[in-house]
């Protein structure tokens, strides 16, 4: 084979390869990426079990107040100082 026929053969193979890659990408983009609908999981637990799991998994939900001065307002400077820039 001559040099020009070898070059044209390789060019034709390269073009076919690029077209095949583009076709595969388009096929994946439009057909292969379709979203799969997930069914919701069935619930096998009763209401009491669900409530028990919620309180057991979130202990901060039932946390006691740790600041003893919050309700009593024991800060002596609370009403004494007035900000002059307000």
PASEBA-1860 file (N, C-alpha, C; in nm, 3 decimals):
! residues 86
1> XXXXXXXX> 0.083/-0.117/0.000/0.000/0.000/0.000/0.087/0.123/0.000 ~ 0.033/0.224/-0.057/0.107/0.348/-0.063/0.085/0.428/0.066 ~ 0.166/0.532/0.085/0.157/0.616/0.203/0.023/0.689/0.211 ~ -0.026/0.741/0.103/-0.151/0.817/0.104/-0.270/0.727/0.134 ~ -0.269/0.602/0.087/-0.380/0.512/0.116/-0.376/0.466/0.262 ~ -0.256/0.452/0.322/-0.245/0.418/0.464/-0.297/0.533/0.550 ~ -0.263/0.657/0.511/-0.309/0.773/0.586/-0.461/0.784/0.579 ~ -0.517/0.765/0.464/-0.662/0.775/0.450/-0.733/0.663/0.525
9> XXXXXXXX> -0.672/0.543/0.530/-0.730/0.432/0.606/-0.730/0.464/0.755 ~ -0.618/0.515/0.807/-0.612/0.550/0.949/-0.707/0.665/0.981 ~ -0.719/0.761/0.893/-0.812/0.872/0.914/-0.955/0.821/0.918 ~ -0.991/0.730/0.829/-1.126/0.673/0.827/-1.153/0.596/0.955 ~ -1.055/0.521/1.004/-1.070/0.445/1.129/-1.086/0.540/1.247 ~ -1.009/0.649/1.248/-1.020/0.746/1.356/-1.158/0.812/1.357 ~ -1.208/0.847/1.239/-1.340/0.911/1.231/-1.449/0.815/1.278 ~ -1.440/0.690/1.238/-1.538/0.589/1.282/-1.531/0.570/1.434
17> XXXXXXXX> -1.411/0.569/1.489/-1.396/0.554/1.635/-1.454/0.672/1.711 ~ -1.428/0.794/1.663/-1.483/0.912/1.730/-1.636/0.912/1.722 ~ -1.691/0.875/1.606/-1.836/0.869/1.592/-1.897/0.762/1.683 ~ -1.826/0.649/1.699/-1.876/0.544/1.788/-1.877/0.592/1.933 ~ -1.772/0.666/1.973/-1.767/0.718/2.110/-1.878/0.820/2.132 ~ -1.901/0.908/2.036/-2.008/1.008/2.048/-2.144/0.939/2.054 ~ -2.165/0.838/1.971/-2.293/0.766/1.971/-2.314/0.695/2.105 ~ -2.209/0.635/2.160/-2.222/0.569/2.290/-2.251/0.669/2.401
25> XXXXXXXX> -2.188/0.785/2.395/-2.214/0.887/2.496/-2.356/0.940/2.489 ~ -2.405/0.962/2.367/-2.543/1.007/2.352/-2.643/0.901/2.397 ~ -2.615/0.776/2.367/-2.703/0.669/2.412/-2.707/0.664/2.564 ~ -2.593/0.674/2.628/-2.589/0.673/2.776/-2.662/0.794/2.831 ~ -2.645/0.910/2.769/-2.705/1.033/2.818/-2.858/1.026/2.814 ~ -2.913/0.974/2.707/-3.058/0.974/2.691/-3.126/0.847/2.742 ~ -3.061/0.734/2.733/-3.127/0.608/2.769/-3.074/0.552/2.901 ~ -2.945/0.551/2.916/-2.885/0.484/3.032/-2.899/0.559/3.162
33> XXXXXXXX> -2.923/0.691/3.159/-2.928/0.769/3.281/-3.070/0.790/3.332 ~ -3.165/0.715/3.290/-3.302/0.734/3.337/-3.310/0.703/3.485 ~ -3.380/0.788/3.556/-3.390/0.773/3.701/-3.473/0.650/3.737 ~ -3.429/0.580/3.838/-3.499/0.463/3.887/-3.587/0.510/4.003 ~ -3.715/0.485/3.994/-3.805/0.525/4.101/-3.793/0.427/4.216 ~ -3.768/0.483/4.334/-3.755/0.398/4.452/-3.888/0.394/4.525 ~ -3.925/0.274/4.566/-4.048/0.259/4.642/-4.019/0.290/4.788 ~ -4.112/0.352/4.857/-4.088/0.379/4.999/-4.081/0.248/5.078
41> XXXXXXXX> -3.997/0.248/5.178/-3.982/0.128/5.259/-4.105/0.107/5.346 ~ -4.149/-0.015/5.361/-4.264/-0.040/5.447/-4.226/-0.022/5.594 ~ -4.321/0.023/5.673/-4.296/0.040/5.817/-4.352/-0.081/5.890 ~ -4.269/-0.143/5.966/-4.308/-0.261/6.041/-4.321/-0.232/6.190 ~ -4.289/-0.109/6.232/-4.289/-0.076/6.373/-4.422/-0.014/6.415 ~ -4.460/-0.039/6.537/-4.580/0.024/6.589/-4.548/0.167/6.631 ~ -4.650/0.243/6.670/-4.627/0.381/6.711/-4.543/0.389/6.838 ~ -4.564/0.299/6.931/-4.489/0.299/7.055/-4.341/0.271/7.029
49> XXXXXXXX> -4.314/0.178/6.940/-4.176/0.146/6.907/-4.109/0.262/6.834 ~ -4.182/0.328/6.747/-4.127/0.443/6.675/-4.094/0.556/6.771 ~ -4.184/0.583/6.866/-4.157/0.688/6.965/-4.039/0.652/7.054 ~ -4.028/0.526/7.090/-3.916/0.484/7.174/-3.784/0.498/7.099 ~ -3.784/0.463/6.972/-3.662/0.479/6.892/-3.625/0.625/6.874 ~ -3.723/0.711/6.857/-3.693/0.853/6.840/-3.630/0.911/6.966 ~ -3.682/0.876/7.082/-3.625/0.929/7.205/-3.491/0.865/7.236 ~ -3.473/0.742/7.195/-3.345/0.675/7.221/-3.237/0.727/7.125
57> XXXXXXXX> -3.273/0.761/7.003/-3.174/0.808/6.908/-3.146/0.957/6.921 ~ -3.232/1.034/6.987/-3.210/1.176/7.003/-3.222/1.213/7.151 ~ -3.117/1.188/7.229/-3.126/1.217/7.372/-3.128/1.366/7.403 ~ -3.085/1.450/7.311/-3.083/1.594/7.336/-3.225/1.651/7.336 ~ -3.317/1.580/7.276/-3.454/1.626/7.269/-3.516/1.639/7.409 ~ -3.478/1.552/7.501/-3.534/1.552/7.636/-3.431/1.599/7.739 ~ -3.339/1.685/7.698/-3.234/1.731/7.787/-3.288/1.835/7.884 ~ -3.250/1.821/8.010/-3.295/1.916/8.112/-3.219/2.048/8.098
65> XXXXXXXX> -3.278/2.156/8.146/-3.215/2.287/8.142/-3.099/2.290/8.241 ~ -2.983/2.335/8.198/-2.865/2.335/8.285/-2.831/2.472/8.339 ~ -2.898/2.576/8.293/-2.872/2.711/8.342/-2.973/2.743/8.452 ~ -2.931/2.743/8.580/-3.027/2.767/8.687/-3.071/2.912/8.696 ~ -2.999/3.006/8.636/-3.031/3.148/8.648/-3.115/3.200/8.532 ~ -3.153/3.117/8.442/-3.223/3.162/8.323/-3.361/3.218/8.356 ~ -3.437/3.149/8.436/-3.574/3.192/8.465/-3.579/3.299/8.573 ~ -3.481/3.305/8.660/-3.489/3.394/8.775/-3.436/3.534/8.748
73> XXXXXXXX> -3.363/3.555/8.642/-3.303/3.684/8.609/-3.224/3.740/8.728 ~ -3.119/3.668/8.764/-3.039/3.709/8.880/-2.923/3.800/8.842 ~ -2.920/3.851/8.722/-2.813/3.941/8.680/-2.839/4.079/8.740 ~ -2.751/4.127/8.829/-2.776/4.257/8.893/-2.756/4.375/8.799 ~ -2.684/4.357/8.689/-2.658/4.467/8.596/-2.754/4.469/8.478 ~ -2.856/4.388/8.482/-2.945/4.375/8.368/-3.017/4.507/8.337 ~ -3.071/4.573/8.433/-3.147/4.696/8.411/-3.072/4.820/8.458 ~ -2.951/4.807/8.507/-2.876/4.921/8.562/-2.803/4.999/8.454
81> XXXXXX> -2.752/4.931/8.353/-2.671/4.999/8.252/-2.753/5.027/8.128 ~ -2.750/5.149/8.083/-2.819/5.187/7.961/-2.715/5.227/7.859 ~ -2.714/5.168/7.742/-2.619/5.199/7.637/-2.652/5.336/7.579 ~ -2.559/5.433/7.586/-2.590/5.568/7.538/-2.598/5.577/7.386 ~ -2.550/5.477/7.313/-2.549/5.482/7.167/-2.671/5.420/7.105 ~ -2.759/5.369/7.182/-2.880/5.309/7.127/-2.989/5.410/7.109
END
